[in-house]
């Protein structure tokens, strides 16, 4: 009878443990609510697809990676770009003759 009580408690403990990994953790202070919601949405989607295969440590690492990536996205998104703006980097192709003359003048 004592063993039955222990077995009855195990599913409750594992359910509590799985609920703790359903969220990526507390919201970092440097992320807005909208940015944090993006992290949570990506985290939830990855858990939906791969959740059964991920260990608790992998889930924690996943949350850290998603949070770091969101911080980088915030900095990229803060740069205002309009449709008519030229690209920041352009591929310029030179013939070997143009390249040789350019390097000689240096």
N, C-alpha and C positions, 0 to 999 in steps of 0.2 A: 504494500500500500504506500509506503514511503517513496518508492521508486516511481509510482504513478504520479504523485504530486510533482516530482521533479520533471518528469516528461511533460506534464501539462504546462509548466512554466517556460520551457524552452521555446515553443513557437512564439510566445509573447515577447521574449527577449530578442529573438531574431527579427521579429516584425519591427521592434523599436530600432534595432540596428539598421535595417534597410531603410526606414524612414529618415534616419539621420543622414543618409547618403543621397536622398532624393533632392536635396538642395546643395548648392556648391559651398555653402557656409555663409558667414555674415558678410554684408555688403561693405567693401572697402570705402573709406571716407572720400577717396579721390575720384570715385565713380558716381555719376549721377544716377538717379532712379531709372531713367531710360536705358542708360548703358548697362546697369546691373540687370535689368530685365532681359537685355540681349544675351548677357552671359548665362542667365538662368535658362533662357529658351534653348540656347545651344547645348547647355549641359543636360537638360531634360531630353532633348532629341538624341544625344549620344547615349544616354542611359537607356532610352527606349530601344535603340538599335543594338548596342553592345553591352548593356548593363549586366546581363547574366555572366558575361565572360570577364568582367573587370573585377579585380580585387579591390578592397577598401583603399589600399595605398594608391592604386592606379586611379581610382575615382578622385582621391585628393589631389593627385598630380594633374589630372585632367582639369579640375577646377582652377588650379593655380595657372595652368597654361592658358585657359580661356580668359582668365582675369588679366593676365599679362598682355594677351593679344588685344583685348578690348581697350586697354590703356594706349596701346600703339594706334589702334583705330581712331581713338579720340583725337590724338595729335594729328593724324592725317586728315581727318574730317574737319578739323578746325581751319585748314587752309582753304580759303574761298577761291573757287574756280568758276568762271563763266564759260558758256559754250564757245564764245569767240576767242578765248585765250589761247595763245600758242602753247604747244607742248613744252614741258620743262627740259626734255632732252630730245635731241634729234639725231638720227643716224645720218652721218655724212660720209659718203663714199668718195674716195679720191683714187685717181689712176696712179700707177706707180711713178709716172713722170712728175705729177703734182706733188706726191709725197717726197720724192727725192729732192726736188727744188725747195720744198718747205724745210726739210731738215738741213740742207746746206746753208740756208740763210741764218740758221741759229748759231 
